[in-house]
Amino acid sequence: MTANPAASNTSTVQTIGIIGATGKLGRQVLSKLSSRADLDLRCLVRSSEARASLASFYPSATLVRGDVTDASSVENLLEGCDACIAVYGATRRSKLFTDWATRPEDDAKSGHAKQVNYLGVKNIIDVCSRDDSKCKKVVRITGDGEHPWNPFSILINLLGSMAKAWNYEGEHLLRTSNLDYTIIRPGVMSADGPGDTPSLLSVADDGGYLGVSRICYSDVASLVVESVTHPNTARATLAVGTVPESDLSGSKSFAPLLEKIRPDRREFRRDLLEEHFKAVKTGGAVLAATFASFAYFVLSVIGSFLFG
């Protein structure tokens, strides 16, 4: 299923800065926005290869060299922008045997999730919060970070430099800012979403939990685009996914779903960073014990085979 964003949604926005345009979701967002001749698009790119790739497909977009972890890069990107779309995320893999000693989370060039998912968001907020900045709208893609003891959360944090934990902390920065934010937490994104399974789109506001479902990049990109100026998405945390076609809460497009959206109303927990670290330590210990037990079993079998 592919939802089409309403053409009028971005009518009040003229210039949009995009961070993460080279990713799978970012390219979908850029593709949808580039069809609008009345929009000026500015994209933050980290490498000359990324710059060349985007330039060949989207020659009208202005490409700004830099990184979200560098405040001056973010400032250059958002100069003159009316809105910022942040669809990037940390991709650094944990180095389980050395990270405890080298502390990459304190190195701005490490690509650690703290630097990218948290301090990168802070850089965006700092620029947009200035009195001389026109950019007061931020649309940010994150994920469900409110269930630190979920096995999937533990695994992602363990292997991905605490990506979920720092994503949630970045959300908190947005929610406590004075900016018009929309935080979007998608389900499992893929090129074909639910595939051949008949399904409908589903959105929950106030950081509601939809469970785990598959959704295609194109649909999430449509919601990102619609959220730039849709009045109901202002200062809202949205979960988005898919539901079976028989579910009456779903819809073929986002339009009727967004009519029911309201701003964040509940108090989001502030103690979850510590919980994420506790969960990873516990999960890591369990995995280590399991591996050790398995290794002992294998060695015992080999020993009995070799030595009788």
The 8 nearest C-alpha neighbors of each residue, nearest first, counted from 0:
[[1, 2, 218, 251, 199, 198, 215, 192],
 [2, 0, 218, 217, 3, 215, 252, 221],
 [1, 3, 252, 218, 221, 4, 0, 253],
 [2, 4, 221, 5, 1, 252, 218, 253],
 [5, 3, 221, 225, 6, 2, 224, 222],
 [4, 6, 7, 8, 3, 225, 254, 9],
 [5, 7, 8, 4, 9, 10, 35, 3],
 [6, 8, 10, 5, 9, 11, 4, 225],
 [9, 7, 5, 6, 10, 228, 225, 229],
 [8, 10, 12, 11, 7, 228, 227, 6],
 [9, 11, 7, 12, 8, 13, 6, 228],
 [12, 10, 9, 13, 228, 8, 7, 81],
 [13, 11, 9, 10, 81, 14, 82, 15],
 [12, 14, 38, 39, 11, 81, 37, 15],
 [13, 15, 39, 80, 81, 38, 40, 12],
 [16, 14, 82, 40, 80, 83, 81, 41],
 [15, 17, 41, 83, 77, 42, 40, 80],
 [18, 16, 84, 42, 83, 85, 20, 41],
 [17, 19, 85, 43, 20, 87, 86, 42],
 [18, 20, 87, 86, 25, 21, 22, 85],
 [19, 21, 25, 26, 22, 18, 17, 42],
 [20, 22, 19, 26, 25, 49, 23, 53],
 [23, 21, 25, 24, 20, 19, 26, 87],
 [22, 24, 26, 25, 27, 21, 216, 20],
 [23, 25, 27, 216, 26, 22, 28, 220],
 [26, 24, 20, 22, 28, 27, 19, 23],
 [25, 27, 29, 20, 28, 24, 23, 21],
 [26, 28, 30, 24, 25, 29, 220, 217],
 [29, 27, 220, 25, 31, 26, 30, 32],
 [28, 30, 26, 32, 27, 31, 33, 25],
 [31, 29, 27, 33, 28, 32, 26, 34],
 [30, 32, 28, 29, 33, 34, 27, 221],
 [31, 33, 29, 34, 30, 35, 28, 224],
 [34, 32, 35, 30, 31, 29, 36, 57],
 [33, 35, 32, 31, 36, 30, 38, 29],
 [36, 34, 33, 37, 32, 38, 31, 6],
 [35, 37, 38, 34, 33, 39, 32, 59],
 [38, 36, 35, 13, 39, 10, 14, 34],
 [39, 37, 13, 36, 35, 14, 40, 12],
 [38, 40, 14, 13, 15, 41, 37, 60],
 [41, 39, 60, 15, 14, 16, 61, 38],
 [40, 42, 61, 16, 60, 62, 17, 15],
 [43, 41, 17, 62, 16, 63, 18, 61],
 [42, 44, 63, 18, 64, 62, 65, 76],
 [45, 43, 64, 65, 46, 50, 63, 49],
 [44, 46, 65, 66, 64, 43, 49, 47],
 [47, 45, 49, 48, 44, 50, 64, 65],
 [46, 48, 50, 49, 51, 45, 44, 64],
 [49, 47, 51, 46, 50, 52, 45, 53],
 [50, 48, 52, 46, 47, 51, 53, 44],
 [49, 51, 47, 48, 53, 52, 54, 44],
 [50, 52, 54, 48, 49, 53, 47, 55],
 [53, 51, 49, 55, 50, 54, 48, 56],
 [52, 54, 56, 50, 55, 51, 57, 49],
 [55, 53, 58, 51, 57, 52, 56, 50],
 [54, 56, 53, 52, 57, 58, 51, 50],
 [57, 55, 53, 54, 58, 52, 51, 59],
 [56, 58, 54, 59, 53, 60, 55, 33],
 [59, 57, 54, 60, 55, 56, 53, 61],
 [58, 60, 57, 61, 40, 54, 33, 39],
 [61, 59, 40, 58, 57, 41, 62, 39],
 [60, 62, 41, 40, 42, 63, 59, 39],
 [63, 61, 42, 41, 43, 60, 64, 44],
 [62, 64, 43, 42, 76, 44, 65, 61],
 [65, 63, 44, 45, 43, 62, 46, 72],
 [66, 64, 72, 45, 44, 43, 63, 67],
 [65, 67, 68, 69, 45, 72, 43, 44],
 [66, 68, 119, 69, 73, 72, 115, 70],
 [69, 67, 119, 66, 115, 114, 70, 107],
 [68, 70, 67, 72, 66, 71, 73, 65],
 [71, 69, 73, 122, 72, 74, 68, 67],
 [70, 72, 74, 73, 69, 75, 65, 76],
 [73, 71, 65, 75, 74, 69, 70, 66],
 [74, 72, 76, 70, 71, 75, 67, 77],
 [73, 75, 71, 72, 77, 76, 126, 78],
 [76, 74, 72, 73, 78, 77, 71, 63],
 [77, 75, 73, 74, 78, 63, 72, 16],
 [78, 76, 80, 74, 75, 16, 79, 73],
 [77, 79, 75, 80, 76, 74, 132, 134],
 [78, 80, 77, 133, 81, 14, 132, 134],
 [81, 79, 14, 77, 15, 134, 78, 82],
 [80, 82, 134, 133, 14, 12, 15, 13],
 [83, 81, 136, 134, 15, 80, 137, 135],
 [82, 84, 16, 137, 15, 17, 136, 85],
 [83, 85, 17, 138, 137, 16, 18, 86],
 [86, 84, 139, 18, 87, 138, 17, 83],
 [87, 85, 19, 140, 25, 139, 18, 84],
 [86, 88, 19, 85, 18, 89, 22, 140],
 [87, 89, 116, 90, 115, 86, 19, 112],
 [88, 90, 112, 115, 91, 116, 110, 111],
 [89, 91, 88, 92, 159, 110, 112, 111],
 [92, 90, 89, 110, 111, 159, 160, 93],
 [93, 91, 159, 158, 160, 90, 94, 111],
 [94, 92, 160, 158, 159, 95, 91, 157],
 [95, 93, 98, 96, 97, 92, 158, 160],
 [94, 96, 93, 97, 98, 99, 158, 157],
 [95, 97, 94, 98, 99, 100, 93, 101],
 [96, 98, 99, 100, 94, 95, 101, 102],
 [99, 97, 101, 100, 102, 94, 95, 96],
 [98, 100, 97, 102, 101, 96, 95, 103],
 [99, 101, 98, 97, 102, 96, 103, 95],
 [100, 102, 98, 103, 99, 97, 104, 105],
 [103, 101, 104, 98, 100, 99, 105, 106],
 [104, 102, 106, 105, 101, 109, 111, 98],
 [105, 103, 111, 102, 106, 113, 114, 109],
 [106, 104, 103, 102, 107, 114, 113, 109],
 [107, 105, 103, 109, 108, 104, 102, 114],
 [108, 106, 109, 114, 105, 68, 110, 104],
 [109, 107, 106, 110, 68, 111, 114, 103],
 [110, 108, 111, 106, 107, 103, 104, 114],
 [111, 109, 108, 91, 115, 114, 112, 89],
 [110, 112, 104, 109, 114, 113, 91, 160],
 [111, 113, 115, 162, 89, 116, 114, 160],
 [114, 112, 117, 111, 165, 115, 104, 116],
 [113, 115, 118, 112, 111, 117, 107, 119],
 [116, 114, 119, 112, 89, 113, 117, 68],
 [117, 115, 166, 112, 165, 113, 119, 88],
 [118, 116, 169, 113, 120, 119, 165, 115],
 [117, 119, 121, 114, 120, 115, 122, 113],
 [120, 118, 115, 68, 122, 67, 121, 117],
 [121, 119, 123, 117, 118, 122, 169, 124],
 [120, 122, 118, 124, 119, 123, 125, 117],
 [121, 123, 119, 125, 120, 70, 124, 118],
 [124, 122, 120, 126, 121, 125, 127, 73],
 [125, 123, 121, 127, 126, 122, 128, 120],
 [124, 126, 122, 128, 123, 127, 121, 129],
 [127, 125, 123, 124, 128, 129, 74, 122],
 [126, 128, 124, 134, 129, 132, 125, 135],
 [129, 127, 125, 126, 124, 130, 132, 178],
 [128, 130, 132, 131, 127, 126, 125, 133],
 [129, 131, 132, 128, 133, 127, 126, 134],
 [130, 132, 129, 133, 128, 127, 134, 126],
 [133, 131, 129, 134, 130, 127, 128, 126],
 [134, 132, 81, 135, 80, 79, 131, 127],
 [135, 133, 81, 82, 127, 80, 132, 136],
 [134, 136, 178, 127, 179, 133, 82, 137],
 [137, 135, 82, 179, 180, 134, 83, 178],
 [138, 136, 180, 83, 84, 82, 139, 181],
 [139, 137, 181, 84, 180, 182, 85, 83],
 [138, 140, 85, 182, 86, 183, 137, 84],
 [141, 139, 183, 86, 182, 184, 85, 138],
 [140, 142, 184, 166, 183, 139, 182, 143],
 [143, 141, 184, 144, 185, 140, 163, 183],
 [142, 144, 145, 184, 146, 141, 163, 167],
 [143, 145, 167, 163, 146, 142, 164, 147],
 [144, 146, 143, 147, 271, 167, 268, 164],
 [145, 147, 149, 148, 144, 152, 143, 275],
 [148, 146, 275, 149, 152, 145, 278, 274],
 [149, 147, 278, 146, 150, 153, 152, 275],
 [148, 150, 152, 151, 147, 146, 153, 278],
 [151, 149, 153, 152, 148, 154, 282, 147],
 [152, 150, 154, 153, 149, 155, 148, 156],
 [153, 151, 155, 149, 150, 154, 147, 156],
 [152, 154, 150, 156, 279, 151, 155, 157],
 [153, 155, 157, 151, 152, 156, 158, 150],
 [156, 154, 152, 159, 158, 157, 153, 151],
 [155, 157, 161, 159, 153, 162, 154, 158],
 [158, 156, 154, 155, 159, 153, 279, 161],
 [157, 159, 93, 155, 156, 92, 160, 154],
 [160, 158, 92, 156, 155, 93, 162, 161],
 [159, 161, 93, 162, 112, 156, 92, 158],
 [162, 156, 160, 164, 159, 163, 157, 112],
 [161, 163, 112, 156, 160, 165, 164, 159],
 [164, 162, 166, 144, 165, 161, 156, 167],
 [163, 165, 161, 167, 166, 162, 272, 275],
 [164, 166, 168, 167, 162, 113, 117, 163],
 [167, 165, 163, 169, 116, 168, 164, 141],
 [166, 168, 170, 144, 165, 169, 164, 163],
 [167, 169, 165, 171, 170, 166, 117, 164],
 [170, 168, 117, 166, 172, 167, 171, 120],
 [171, 169, 167, 173, 168, 172, 174, 166],
 [170, 172, 174, 168, 169, 173, 175, 167],
 [173, 171, 169, 175, 170, 174, 176, 168],
 [172, 174, 176, 170, 171, 175, 180, 169],
 [173, 175, 171, 176, 172, 170, 234, 180],
 [174, 176, 172, 173, 171, 177, 178, 170],
 [177, 175, 173, 178, 174, 172, 124, 128],
 [178, 176, 175, 179, 128, 174, 173, 135],
 [179, 177, 135, 176, 180, 136, 128, 173],
 [178, 180, 136, 234, 233, 135, 137, 177],
 [181, 179, 234, 137, 136, 178, 138, 233],
 [180, 182, 138, 235, 234, 236, 232, 233],
 [181, 183, 236, 139, 138, 140, 237, 235],
 [182, 184, 237, 140, 238, 236, 141, 139],
 [183, 185, 142, 238, 141, 237, 143, 140],
 [186, 184, 239, 238, 240, 142, 183, 187],
 [185, 187, 240, 212, 213, 211, 188, 214],
 [186, 188, 213, 212, 214, 185, 189, 211],
 [189, 187, 214, 215, 216, 213, 186, 192],
 [190, 188, 215, 192, 191, 216, 214, 187],
 [189, 191, 215, 216, 192, 188, 217, 214],
 [190, 192, 194, 215, 189, 193, 214, 216],
 [193, 215, 191, 214, 213, 189, 194, 190],
 [194, 192, 213, 196, 214, 191, 195, 198],
 [195, 193, 191, 192, 196, 197, 213, 0],
 [194, 196, 197, 193, 191, 198, 192, 0],
 [195, 197, 194, 193, 198, 243, 244, 192],
 [198, 196, 244, 195, 243, 199, 193, 194],
 [199, 197, 244, 243, 242, 196, 241, 200],
 [198, 200, 249, 250, 242, 251, 241, 244],
 [199, 201, 241, 250, 249, 251, 240, 242],
 [200, 202, 249, 241, 240, 239, 242, 199],
 [201, 203, 239, 238, 256, 237, 240, 204],
 [204, 202, 207, 238, 237, 239, 206, 205],
 [203, 205, 237, 206, 207, 236, 260, 238],
 [206, 204, 263, 236, 207, 264, 235, 237],
 [207, 205, 236, 204, 237, 238, 208, 203],
 [208, 206, 203, 205, 204, 238, 209, 237],
 [207, 209, 210, 206, 238, 203, 143, 211],
 [210, 208, 207, 211, 238, 240, 203, 239],
 [209, 211, 208, 212, 186, 240, 207, 238],
 [212, 210, 186, 209, 187, 213, 240, 208],
 [213, 211, 186, 240, 241, 187, 210, 214],
 [212, 214, 187, 192, 193, 186, 188, 240],
 [213, 215, 192, 188, 240, 193, 187, 241],
 [216, 214, 192, 189, 190, 191, 188, 217],
 [215, 217, 219, 24, 218, 188, 190, 189],
 [216, 218, 220, 215, 219, 27, 221, 1],
 [219, 217, 221, 1, 220, 2, 216, 215],
 [218, 220, 222, 216, 221, 217, 223, 215],
 [221, 219, 28, 223, 217, 218, 222, 27],
 [222, 220, 218, 224, 4, 219, 223, 3],
 [221, 223, 225, 219, 220, 224, 226, 218],
 [224, 222, 220, 226, 221, 225, 219, 227],
 [223, 225, 221, 222, 226, 227, 220, 4],
 [226, 224, 222, 227, 223, 4, 8, 229],
 [227, 225, 223, 229, 224, 228, 232, 222],
 [226, 228, 225, 224, 229, 138, 9, 223],
 [229, 227, 226, 8, 9, 230, 225, 11],
 [228, 230, 226, 231, 232, 225, 8, 227],
 [231, 229, 232, 233, 228, 226, 227, 257],
 [230, 232, 233, 229, 260, 261, 257, 258],
 [233, 231, 235, 230, 229, 226, 181, 234],
 [232, 234, 179, 235, 231, 230, 180, 181],
 [235, 233, 180, 262, 179, 181, 232, 263],
 [234, 236, 262, 263, 181, 232, 233, 237],
 [237, 235, 182, 206, 205, 204, 181, 183],
 [238, 236, 204, 183, 206, 203, 184, 182],
 [237, 239, 184, 203, 202, 185, 183, 206],
 [240, 238, 202, 185, 201, 184, 186, 237],
 [241, 239, 186, 201, 214, 212, 185, 200],
 [240, 242, 200, 201, 199, 212, 214, 198],
 [241, 243, 199, 198, 246, 249, 201, 200],
 [244, 242, 198, 245, 246, 199, 197, 241],
 [243, 245, 198, 199, 246, 197, 242, 249],
 [244, 246, 243, 247, 198, 242, 249, 199],
 [247, 245, 248, 243, 244, 249, 242, 199],
 [246, 248, 249, 245, 244, 250, 243, 242],
 [249, 247, 246, 250, 201, 242, 256, 199],
 [250, 248, 201, 199, 200, 247, 246, 242],
 [249, 251, 199, 200, 252, 201, 253, 248],
 [250, 252, 199, 200, 2, 253, 249, 0],
 [253, 251, 2, 250, 254, 200, 255, 3],
 [252, 254, 256, 255, 257, 2, 250, 222],
 [253, 255, 257, 256, 252, 258, 5, 4],
 [256, 254, 258, 257, 253, 252, 259, 250],
 [257, 255, 253, 258, 254, 259, 202, 260],
 [258, 256, 260, 259, 254, 255, 253, 231],
 [257, 259, 255, 256, 260, 254, 231, 261],
 [260, 258, 257, 256, 261, 255, 231, 204],
 [261, 259, 257, 231, 258, 204, 232, 262],
 [260, 262, 231, 204, 259, 263, 235, 232],
 [263, 261, 235, 234, 264, 233, 205, 232],
 [264, 262, 205, 235, 265, 236, 234, 261],
 [265, 263, 262, 205, 266, 261, 235, 267],
 [266, 264, 263, 267, 205, 206, 268, 262],
 [265, 267, 268, 264, 263, 269, 205, 174],
 [268, 266, 265, 269, 171, 206, 145, 264],
 [269, 267, 270, 266, 271, 145, 171, 265],
 [268, 270, 271, 267, 272, 171, 168, 266],
 [271, 269, 272, 268, 273, 274, 275, 267],
 [270, 272, 274, 273, 269, 275, 268, 145],
 [273, 271, 275, 274, 164, 270, 276, 168],
 [272, 274, 276, 271, 275, 270, 277, 278],
 [273, 275, 271, 277, 272, 276, 278, 147],
 [276, 274, 147, 278, 272, 273, 277, 164],
 [275, 277, 279, 273, 278, 274, 280, 272],
 [278, 276, 274, 280, 275, 279, 281, 273],
 [277, 279, 275, 281, 276, 148, 280, 282],
 [278, 280, 282, 276, 153, 281, 277, 283],
 [281, 279, 283, 277, 278, 282, 284, 276],
 [282, 280, 278, 284, 279, 283, 277, 285],
 [283, 281, 279, 285, 284, 280, 278, 286],
 [282, 284, 286, 280, 285, 281, 279, 287],
 [285, 283, 287, 281, 282, 286, 288, 280],
 [284, 286, 282, 288, 283, 287, 289, 281],
 [287, 285, 289, 283, 284, 288, 290, 282],
 [286, 288, 284, 290, 289, 285, 283, 291],
 [289, 287, 291, 285, 290, 286, 284, 292],
 [290, 288, 286, 292, 287, 291, 285, 293],
 [289, 291, 293, 287, 288, 292, 294, 286],
 [290, 292, 288, 294, 293, 289, 287, 295],
 [293, 291, 295, 289, 290, 294, 288, 296],
 [292, 294, 296, 290, 295, 291, 289, 297],
 [293, 295, 291, 297, 296, 292, 290, 298],
 [296, 294, 292, 298, 293, 297, 299, 291],
 [295, 297, 293, 299, 294, 298, 292, 300],
 [298, 296, 294, 300, 299, 295, 301, 293],
 [297, 299, 301, 295, 300, 296, 302, 294],
 [300, 298, 302, 296, 297, 301, 295, 303],
 [299, 301, 297, 303, 298, 302, 304, 296],
 [300, 302, 298, 304, 299, 303, 305, 297],
 [303, 301, 299, 305, 304, 300, 306, 298],
 [302, 304, 307, 300, 306, 301, 305, 299],
 [305, 303, 301, 302, 307, 306, 300, 299],
 [306, 304, 302, 303, 307, 301, 300, 299],
 [305, 307, 303, 302, 304, 301, 300, 299],
 [306, 303, 304, 305, 302, 301, 300, 299]]
